[in-house]
């Protein structure tokens, strides 16, 4: 099975080998000319010849600044005093793409990517998410994990190098599982986390622990969070979720035959969990009793796949 996942559907050339040589911050600041920057990209990235530079602008809490028709800003639009970091993202057609992380401050005009889909193609969605994840990582990686020395920004934002011991650190991705659990009546389990706003409910999910396989994580998280034993575990699809740095591995599973199909929330992470038939789930969404996951999430894609059609809106 393959799902329609916006954050896994982009298409661009990341130009990995150009990263150590480009000065993305310089071209934004104006200390490096656009022509010089583009020539450097072309020199170190085969089969591309960009003619222009555009940038995404991201702030705190995974928010970005949209523009008419999308999310790509010209360099002339950038307010220099707001720039915190600049990332080199690669090339899309004839455009070299940068990500600009701005300092925290006034967020008027910003949008939350997790709830915004208007005028954004999958490449824009994926690269905005990438910028948000890189920014979050840099905010928490300014010092070396080995010796405590200061780690400097390097390789277009794709690594940090310790100024004391030379250790290189790369952005980390944490694998996690998310699972669509059904019972023998093909009813779907949705659960409400204690930290979520009232009514918001999604699928059981959790991070993999050292030494676990994804399937073992599905079994452990399901038992820990909602007290259910599951089997018939099948991989569905995956999606990067850099909020701040997850890789979501999607599975489906069924309550194990001969075991209770009554969810028992742990009371710490999960406040309530319920099985819904398709009819009951649709009505709960329409009445506003339950709020489904955001439009770009793998959780929503998996629930929609089970439901068989677009999810109803609240009336």
N, C-alpha and C positions, 0 to 999 in steps of 0.2 A: 504494500500500500504506500502511496506517496501523496502527501497533503500539499495544498497550496499555502506556502509559507512565505510571506513578504520578506522576512529577514534572512531567507536562504535563497532568494531568487535573483539577486543582483548579478550584474555582469560588467566587470572592468578588469584592467590589468594592474595588479598591485605593484608592479615594478620593484620587486623585492631587492634586486641588486643595485638599484639606484639610491636606496635609502641612506647609506653611509656618506654619499657624496653631495646630496642636495642640501641647500640652505633654505628650508621652507620659511623659517622665521625671517630671514633676510629679505626674501622677496616680498613678504607682507609689510615689513618695515620700510622697504624702499632702499635698503643698502645693497641689495643685489637686483640687477635689472631682470625684467621678465624674460628678455631674450637669453640672458646668461643662464637663468634657471632652467628654461625649456631646453637649451642646448645640453645642459648637464643631464637632464632626464633622458633625452634622446640618446646620448652617448652611452649610458649605462643600462638602458632598457630596450631590448631588441624589439623591432617591429612596431614602434610607436613614433609618432612625430607630432606631438601636441603643438598647437598654435596659440593657445590661450590658457589662462589660469583662473579657476574659480574656487570658491571656498564655502564650506558649511560652517555655521557659527553655533556652538553649543555652550550651554551654561550649566549651572548646578542642577542636580536632580533630573538628569536625562532630558532636559528641555533644550529646544533649538529655536532659531529665529527663521521663520518661513518668509518667503518673498512671493510676489505674484507669479504664479506658474510653477512653483516648486520650492527649492530650498538653497539654491546655489547663488552665492553673492559674488559680485565683481570685487576686485581688490580695492577699488576706489570707494566701496561702500563701508570698508572696515574702519572703525574708530580705534586708532592706535592705542589710546590710553586704557582701553578695555581688554587688550590682548594679554592673555596669561601664558598660553603655549600654542605652538603651531605644529600640526602633524602633516606629514606627507602621506597621502593615501593611494596614489597611483594615477592612472590615466583612463579616461572613458572617451572613446572616439578621439576627437582632436583637443580634448580638454584635460589638463593636469589638475588634479583635485587635491585640495588641502582641507584640513579640519582645524578650526580655530576655537580653542577653549578660552572663554572670557572669564574675567574675575566675577565673583558673586556680587550681586547688586540688584538694581531695579530689573524686574523680569517682565515688565509691560511689553506686550507684543510677542512674547515667547510662547511656544506650544509644547505640549508633552507628546513625544513620539508614540508612546504606548497607547494614546487615544486619538491620534491624528493620522488620517490616511488621505485627505484631500490633496490633489495635485502632486502627490509624491509617487515616483516610480520605485520599483523594488531596489534599484541601485542606490537611490538617494536614501531610502529607509535604512538599508543595510550599512551605508557609510556613516550616516548620522549616529546610528547605534554604535558603530565602531569608535567614532570620536568620543561618545559619552563614556564608553568602556575604557579607552586609553586615558582620558582625563581623570577618571576615578582612580585608575591604577597609579598614575604619576602622583596624584595627591597623597597617596599612601606609601610611596616607594622612594622617598627622597634620601633615605639613609640605607647603607649597606646592611643586609641581613647577617653577614658574616662578621664584619669588624666594627660596624657602626659608623664608618666614615660617610662623608657626603657622597651621594651618587649623582652624577651629572646626566642630564638629558642628552640623548644621543640617537643617531641613526633615524632622523626624521620622526622621533617620538616612539620608536619601536624597541628601544632598549635604554637601560641606564647603566653607567659604568662607574664603579667606586673609584674615587680619586685617591684613596689610600692604598687599597690592596689590589685594585684592578678587576675585581669580580664583576662580571656582566650579568645583569638580571633582565629577563624578558617578561612582557605582559603575560599573566597567567590566566588560564581558563579552567574553571572548576566544573567537572562533569556532574550532572545531576539527572535524576529520572523524573518523569511525570507519567502517570498511568491512568488510563480510562478503565475503571473496574465495573464490570457488569455482574448481575446475579443470574440465576437460571431462567429468569423471565426477561432477560435482556434489558433490565432497568439499569440506569447509569448512576454511579455514586458521585455526588458532588459534596464538597466540604467547605466549611467556613473557618478560616484561621483566626485566632484570637486577636491578631494585630490588624485585621482588615476592617474596613468600614462595614456597618450593618448591612446584611443582605448579600454582600459580595461573596460568591462561592466559585470554587474551581475544582480541579482534580487533585488527587493526592500527589505530592511531589517531595523530593528531598535529595540531599547531596550524597554522592557515593563516598564511602569510607575506604581508607587504605586497605588494599587487598581484596575488595569486593568486586564481583562481576556486576554489571547493571541488573541482571535478573535477580541476583541476591539482594540488591538494594531495593528493588520493587517489593520483594517479599518482606524484608525487614521494615521498611518505611510503612507499608500498609498495615502490618501487625502492630507497630508502635503507635501509629497515629489514629487508626480507626478500629483496631482489634480484629481485623479480618485476615483469614488465611486464603491466599490466592494461588492459582496454578494456571495452566494454559497461557503462559506469558509469551507474548509475541511482540517483536520490535515493529514499530510503525514508521517513525521518521524522526529527524533531529532538527534542531534550530539553535543557532547561537542566540544568546540572550544576555548581552553585555550590560546588564543593569544590576550589579556592576560587571560580572565576569563569568557568567554561567554558560554551559553548553547543555541544552535540554535534550535528553534522549527519551523519545516518546514510546510508550508501550501500551498494550492493552492486556487485560487479564480478567479471569473469571474467578468468582468465589469458589473455593475448593469444595467439591462434592462431599457431603457428610459433615460439613462444618457450618456453624451458625452464619446466616446472612444478615445479621443485625449489627450495624456499625456501633462501636463503642468508642467515642472520642476520648483522646487522652486527657483533655481538659487543660493542657498546657499549650500545645500548638493548635490543636483543633477544638473549636467550641461546639460545633455540631456537624453532623454528616448524615445525608439521607440518600436513599435510592429513589430515582424518579423514572416513571415511564415516559415515553416521548410526549404523550398527551399531557401528563401532569407537569412536565418540565416546561413545555410551551406555555401552558396557562400560568405557571408561576412567574415566568418572564413577563408575560403580558400584564399581569396584575402588579408587578413590581415587588413581589415577595422575594424573588431571587434576582440578582444581577450577575450576568455572565462575564467571563473574562474579556479582556480588551481585544480589539479587532486584529492586532498584529501578532497575537500570542499563539504558540502551538497549542495551548490549552483550548482556546476557542476553536481552532481548526479541528482538533480531535473531537470536541463535543459536537461541532457541526457535522462532522463525518458520521458520528453515531446517530444524530438527529435526522439526517437524510435530506435536509434542505436548510436554507438560511434561517438563523435563529430569529424568533419573533421579537419585535420591539415592544417596549412598555407602552401601554395605551393610556 
